[in-house]
């Protein structure tokens, strides 16, 4: 479990701070800057302490917004949003190399602090800063929030995947070594890509706020009113992709069917998500005729509706095969819902096996199915895990994440006053 320092009193950073992102900002005719709801939620928190925040991102017009749901970024004005062309298709990637290079040169020249990371298609704009760092004196804050580009040991992939792996594994460690400060969502990224702890921050990514957290009283009421004769319910919320362990979950359902005692109250497992394997999952659900009930649910937007959905379940199942840190672990904690999850580095960095979660080795169908049988037999055990997770949830709000980041930035770079 990650520990957090006690946040300092409110403080702001006045230095010109440029955040690089591939997520578009939309400039409307009324002078507002808008963006997509989930990015808006996080970005608005940046403005709590970065009073001179600038964005370097694709800038689109009100016309290009169409019917997209967008939120106004309070405190952001069009003059602080600086355009870089979008990469849409490989031809555009090639045409954008020089414009992106020059745009990053302007960012390096005009900024006191630049925050860039290892994300971006087909590679992040931060890579250009390795050159501009030789010329300009900006302070560099570089982060690794995920490693979707990294191939795990023994993994085979397409030519494109192998190229992405080698390009990132060449540039990302160099960016980390050159940067003045670095942040990571988990310690494994720090240890394998950087190798030291100087001026580093472990800063897990969270979306929920304190107001979203379930109260202990309501959680106790949910447990008290649960029908002990009802089947245990599990939800598999994930992108329906091979790397998320979809096949592991399907195979575990098949094995659970052979293990459930005749007098078991039963088990229900729902799938929810999008991705390349949606068709295969829907076919599995449609063809399934066993005692274990399986369903495929339509997606719901993040927020109250999503949290209400989580509360309907006795546990969540995550079967990730790669190191990514699942944000939904924190969401589950916030609602007092326990998890059965695979033992990836990203998960093990933030959970306490046997205390607030149950775990199983990656790709281990037998171990996962045994955990599901345990759930069906003893949902009360999992209820206790959910209570422990809820107790930790207050340490992992979006606000707390940003307070930790703010305190770290002030410690390393000062406030600029």
Buried (B, 14 or more C-beta within 10 A) or exposed (E): EBEBEEBEEEBBBEBBBBBBBBBBBBBBEEEBBBBBBBBBBBBBBBBBBBBBBBBBBBBBEBEEBEEEEBBBBEBBEEEBBBBBBBBEEEEEBEEBEEEBBEBBBBBBEBBBBBBBBBBBEEBBBBBBBBEBBEEBEBBBBBBBBBBBBBBBEEEEEEEEBEBBBEBBBEBBBEBBEEBBBBBBBBBBBBEBBBEEEEBBBBBBBBBBBEEBBBEEEEBEEBBEEBEEEEBBBBBBBBBBBBBBBBBBBBBBBBBBBEBBEEEBBBBBBBBBBEBEBBEBBEEBBEEBEEEBBBEBBEEBEBBEEBBEBBEEBBBBBBBBBBBBBBBBBBBBBBBBBBBBBBBBBBBBBBBBBEBBBBBBEBBBBEBBBBBBBBBBBEBEEBBBBBBBBBBBBEBBBBBBBBBBBBBBBBEBBEBBE
